[in-house]
Amino acid sequence: MELGDRHIFTNAILSVVFAIIAVAVSAFFVIAIVLHYIGVNYPSSFPYMMDQYQNLGAVNWSAVAIALIPALLATWILLIFSGYFIRQSYGAISKRLNIPMFETGALFYFIGAITVVVMIGFLLLLVAQILIAIAFFSIPDNIEAKKVASQT
């Protein structure tokens, strides 16, 4: 099925790219913080790392939390960008196929990405995925090319 709108694909790709960057940023920060607190600051210190495991109880957990704040903030902002672009993509699909469930799922996804910081967003993201799955299953098998072409 061809919808004839390149923006749908471009927005979906941008959404995936922002989501991958968000995961990479958060993973980098978490790994860097963990390695710093177990004493792996330089590659040459790796053999001596075993002595550092005894000091894990002395980790300043408030400093770890403060170090994680920029990582979580960057991840959150990137996920909002991802949610924006996926909303644009599903919104265009909704208009092209005349299936409003795509638009509703996209709106839930975007609001879920914004509110993920207060934890209710995870529930909204789950609801969004369910709505989008339902929307995909409601796509008719045959769509007239005239109907799709007339909406451009």
N, C-alpha and C positions, 0 to 999 in steps of 0.2 A: 504494500500500500504506500503510495507516494502522496504526501500532502503538498508538496511544492513550496515549502517555506524553509529556507536555509536557516532562519533565525531560531527555529525550534531546536535544531541540532547544535547550533553554536551555543545557545544558552544552556543546553543540557551538558555539553562538554565543559563549559566554564564552571558550571556547578560542581561537576566531578573534580575538576582541577582544584578548585578552592577547598573542597572537602579533603582531598588527598594532602594538600599543603597544610591544612589544619591538623590532621593526624600526625604528619611529619613534624610540625613545630612542637606539638605537645609531647610527642615521643622523644624528640631531641632534648627538650628541657628536662623531662623526667629522668632520662638516662644520665644527662650531665649532672643533675643534682645528686642522684644516687651514687654515681661514680665519685663525685667530689667528697661526699660524706663517708665513703668507705676508704678514701685515701688514694684513689687513682687520679692523680693530677697530671702525671706525665707517663708516657709509655715505659720509661725506665723504672718506675716505682711498682710495676705490676708484680714482680716476684716478692716484694715486701708487703703486699696487700694482706696477706694472711694475718699479720699482727694487728691490722686495723679493724678486723672483725670484732675484737674484744672491746673496741671503743664505740660500737654502735649504740649502746645504751646511753652514751653521753652526748648523743646528737641533740642539737638545739632544734626541737621540732617547730618552734615558732619561726625560726629562720628558714626552715624548709618551706613552711607555709607561705612566708613572705616571698621566697624565691619562686614559688609556683604561681603566684598571682599574675605576673606578666605572661606566663605561658598560657594560663587559663583564659586570660583576657584576649590574647592574640587568637587562640583557638576559637573562642566565642565569636569574635568579630569575623573571622574567616568563615565560620559556619553560617553566620547571618548572610554573608555575601553568597554563599552556596545556596542557601534557602531562597534568596532573591532571584537568582538565575534559574533555579528549578521552577520557581513560581511563574516566571516569564515563559518558560518552555511549556509547562502544563497548561498555562492560560491560553497560549496559542493553539495547543492541541484541542483544548476545550472549544474554542471558537471554530476551529476548522471542522471538527467532527460533530459539533453541536451536542456535546456530552458535558453538562454542567458539573458532573461529579469530579472531573479533572480539576476544574477551577476551585471547587470546595476543598479537595485534597491538597491542592497547591497552597491555598490560604492557610489551612491547618499546619502544613509543613513550615511555612514562613513564620507563622506565629509561634510554632513550637521551637524553631531555631532561635527566635528572640527570647523566649521564656525558658530556655533550657538552663539558664543560670539559676533560676529559682526552682528547678527540678520538675515543675509541672510540664515543662517543655518536652520531656521524654515521653510522657503520656500522649501529648499532642502529636509528637512525631510518629508514634505507633498508630494512632487513629488516622493520621494522614496517609501512612503506608497502606492501611486497610482500605481507605476510601479510593486511593489510586489503583489498588489491585481490583477493586470492584469496578472502577471506571474502565480499566483495560478489558475486563471480561464483558463489559456491555458494549464494546465496539462491534458494530454489525460486520458480518462477513463480507458483504459486498457494499461498497460505497460508490455511488455514481461519480464518475470523474467530473461531470458537469456541476454537481453540487459543490465539490471541493474547489473546482476552478472558479466558480462564481463568487466565492468568498475572498478572493485575493484582492 
